[in-house]
Amino acid sequence: MCQHRTECPSSDSADREAAVPVARHPEQGWSLLCNGVLLFDDTGELLPDGRVIAPRRSLLIAA
């Protein structure tokens, strides 16, 4: 459970990335959030239950 004064969003919340980082490893490209979510530098996520959230990439629009 989150011990922060304002409780962090759960791993099931749409705003789960707003949780406080509790471990950062920029050399490896990931951070562990208070809610158990592994957040990767490419915006992909691994949720505590094993679900994978694919990276959100910008769509390139041909001019």
C-alpha positions as CSV (number, residue, x, y, z in Angstrom):
1,M,0.0,0.0,0.0
2,C,1.1,3.5,-0.7
3,Q,2.4,5.4,2.3
4,H,2.4,8.9,0.7
5,R,0.5,11.8,2.1
6,T,-1.6,12.0,-1.1
7,E,-2.2,8.4,-2.0
8,C,-0.7,7.4,-5.4
9,P,-3.1,6.2,-8.1
10,S,-3.5,2.5,-8.3
11,S,-2.0,0.4,-11.1
12,D,-5.5,0.1,-12.6
13,S,-6.1,3.8,-12.8
14,A,-5.8,5.7,-16.1
15,D,-3.3,8.1,-14.4
16,R,-1.1,5.3,-13.0
17,E,2.0,7.0,-14.3
18,A,1.5,9.8,-11.8
19,A,2.6,7.5,-8.9
20,V,5.8,8.4,-7.1
21,P,8.9,6.6,-8.4
22,V,10.5,4.5,-5.6
23,A,13.4,3.2,-7.7
24,R,15.0,4.7,-10.8
25,H,17.5,3.0,-13.2
26,P,18.0,5.5,-16.1
27,E,21.0,3.5,-17.3
28,Q,18.7,0.6,-17.8
29,G,15.7,2.7,-19.0
30,W,13.1,2.0,-16.3
31,S,11.6,3.2,-13.1
32,L,9.5,1.4,-10.4
33,L,6.5,3.4,-9.3
34,C,4.9,3.2,-5.8
35,N,1.9,1.4,-7.2
36,G,4.1,-1.5,-8.5
37,V,4.2,-0.3,-12.2
38,L,7.4,-0.6,-14.1
39,L,7.6,2.4,-16.4
40,F,10.0,2.2,-19.3
41,D,11.7,5.2,-21.0
42,D,9.9,4.3,-24.3
43,T,6.6,4.8,-22.4
44,G,5.8,1.1,-22.2
45,E,4.7,-0.3,-18.9
46,L,4.6,-3.6,-17.0
47,L,1.8,-3.8,-14.5
48,P,2.0,-5.8,-11.2
49,D,-0.3,-8.4,-12.5
50,G,1.9,-9.1,-15.6
51,R,-0.1,-7.2,-18.2
52,V,2.0,-5.3,-20.7
53,I,1.0,-1.8,-21.9
54,A,2.6,-1.1,-25.2
55,P,4.6,2.1,-25.7
56,R,2.6,5.1,-26.9
57,R,4.3,6.4,-30.0
58,S,3.4,9.5,-31.9
59,L,2.0,9.0,-35.3
60,L,4.0,10.4,-38.2
61,I,1.8,12.3,-40.6
62,A,3.0,12.5,-44.1
63,A,3.0,16.1,-45.4
